[in-house]
Amino acid sequence: MARVDYDAVVEVLMKGVVALDSDIAQCINGPRHIQIAEFRTIGFTGTRQTGKTNWMRDFAARHPDETLIIFHDSLLSTDFQRRWELTMGGTRQPSVYRGPFYQADDRRGISFNPIRVPGQFKYILIDDANRYFAKYSHNKTFKGIAEVVGDDVIVILVG
């Protein structure tokens, strides 16, 4: 199978990212999580075995303290962590989260900050994003993301 240069794909897509304090982003005058979804989110897809998981690994290795990878399934996150250990050895792993990026709260219905992590993330990668959003709410996920990122976040939806 041919490998795709996903670094080049992401580099091109990042040219379209808009600052949240720009006139363009301020035009929608919506909540922050909607602005992140609309102006700070890029994505790509590719067929199987074209290097998407390896690209996520390599990207996270370049930004280990700034990257959170969200998986919809424990098999995928376990596979990613296994690949990391096999190829990256003792280098620091990025943060990994499995499941919906929000939790039920008995009192109010929904809590939008399911993880407690130090600092804020600059990069959020959502693996197998089409399946993730088929299982979990897009709006609630971005509300959760908005709580753990700064305004310079880049959300990358990986096919």
C-alpha positions in Angstrom: 0.0 0.0 0.0 1.2 3.5 -0.7 1.9 5.8 2.2 0.3 9.2 2.2 2.3 12.3 3.3 -0.2 13.3 5.9 2.2 16.0 7.2 1.8 17.8 3.9 -2.0 17.4 4.0 -2.2 18.9 7.5 0.2 21.7 6.6 -2.1 22.7 3.7 -5.2 22.4 5.8 -3.7 24.5 8.6 -3.5 27.4 6.2 -7.3 27.7 6.5 -7.4 27.8 10.3 -8.8 31.2 11.6 -7.9 32.8 14.9 -10.8 32.9 17.4 -10.3 36.7 17.9 -10.4 37.4 14.2 -13.2 39.4 12.6 -14.3 36.2 10.7 -14.6 34.1 13.8 -16.4 37.0 15.7 -19.0 37.2 12.9 -20.8 34.1 14.1 -20.9 35.4 17.7 -21.4 31.9 18.9 -20.2 30.0 22.0 -16.5 29.2 22.1 -17.0 25.5 21.5 -18.8 26.3 18.2 -16.1 28.7 17.2 -13.5 25.9 17.9 -15.5 23.4 15.8 -15.9 25.9 12.9 -12.6 27.7 12.8 -10.0 25.6 14.6 -10.9 22.2 13.3 -9.4 20.5 10.2 -9.7 16.9 9.1 -8.7 14.3 6.5 -9.5 10.7 5.6 -7.7 8.0 3.7 -8.1 4.4 3.0 -6.9 1.7 5.4 -3.1 1.0 5.6 -2.1 4.4 4.3 -0.2 5.5 7.4 -2.8 7.5 9.4 -2.0 5.8 12.8 1.7 6.1 12.1 1.2 9.8 11.3 -0.7 10.3 14.6 2.2 8.6 16.4 4.8 10.7 14.7 2.8 14.0 15.2 2.3 13.2 18.9 6.0 12.4 19.3 6.8 15.9 18.0 4.3 17.5 20.5 3.9 15.0 23.4 3.0 17.4 26.1 0.6 19.4 23.9 -1.3 16.5 22.3 -4.4 14.6 23.3 -5.7 11.8 21.2 -9.3 10.7 21.5 -10.4 7.2 20.5 -13.9 5.9 20.3 -12.9 2.3 21.1 -10.5 0.7 23.6 -9.1 -1.6 20.9 -7.9 1.4 18.9 -6.3 3.1 21.8 -4.7 -0.1 23.0 -3.3 -0.7 19.4 -2.0 2.9 19.3 -0.3 2.5 22.7 1.2 -0.9 21.6 2.6 0.7 18.4 4.0 3.5 20.5 5.8 1.2 22.8 7.2 -0.9 19.9 8.5 2.0 17.9 9.0 4.9 20.3 10.5 3.1 23.2 10.7 5.2 26.3 9.8 8.5 24.8 7.0 10.3 26.5 3.5 9.3 25.3 0.8 11.8 24.5 -2.4 11.8 26.6 -4.9 9.3 25.4 -8.6 9.3 26.1 -11.2 6.6 25.2 -15.0 7.1 24.8 -17.2 10.1 24.9 -15.5 13.3 25.8 -18.3 14.1 28.3 -20.0 12.3 31.1 -23.5 12.0 32.5 -24.1 13.9 35.7 -27.0 12.8 37.9 -27.8 16.4 38.9 -27.6 18.3 35.6 -27.6 15.6 33.0 -24.2 16.3 31.4 -20.7 17.2 32.7 -18.5 18.5 29.9 -15.1 18.0 31.5 -14.6 14.3 32.0 -10.8 14.5 32.3 -8.7 16.3 34.8 -5.4 17.1 33.3 -2.7 19.6 34.1 -2.3 22.4 31.6 -4.2 22.8 28.3 -3.7 21.0 25.0 -2.8 22.7 21.8 -3.6 19.6 19.6 -6.6 17.4 19.8 -6.6 14.4 17.4 -9.8 12.4 17.1 -9.1 9.1 15.6 -11.6 7.5 13.3 -13.6 10.6 13.6 -16.6 9.5 11.4 -17.2 6.5 13.7 -16.5 8.6 16.8 -19.2 11.1 15.9 -21.6 8.4 14.9 -21.4 7.1 18.5 -21.0 10.3 20.4 -22.4 13.8 20.3 -20.4 16.4 18.2 -21.8 19.3 20.2 -21.1 17.8 23.6 -17.6 16.6 22.5 -16.6 20.1 21.5 -18.0 21.6 24.7 -15.7 19.1 26.5 -12.8 20.1 24.3 -13.3 23.8 24.9 -12.7 23.2 28.6 -9.2 21.7 28.1 -7.7 23.9 25.3 -6.5 27.4 24.7 -7.6 29.6 21.8 -4.6 28.4 19.8 -5.9 24.8 19.7 -6.0 22.8 16.5 -8.5 19.9 16.4 -7.6 17.3 13.8 -10.3 14.8 12.7 -8.4 11.8 11.4 -10.4 9.6 9.0 
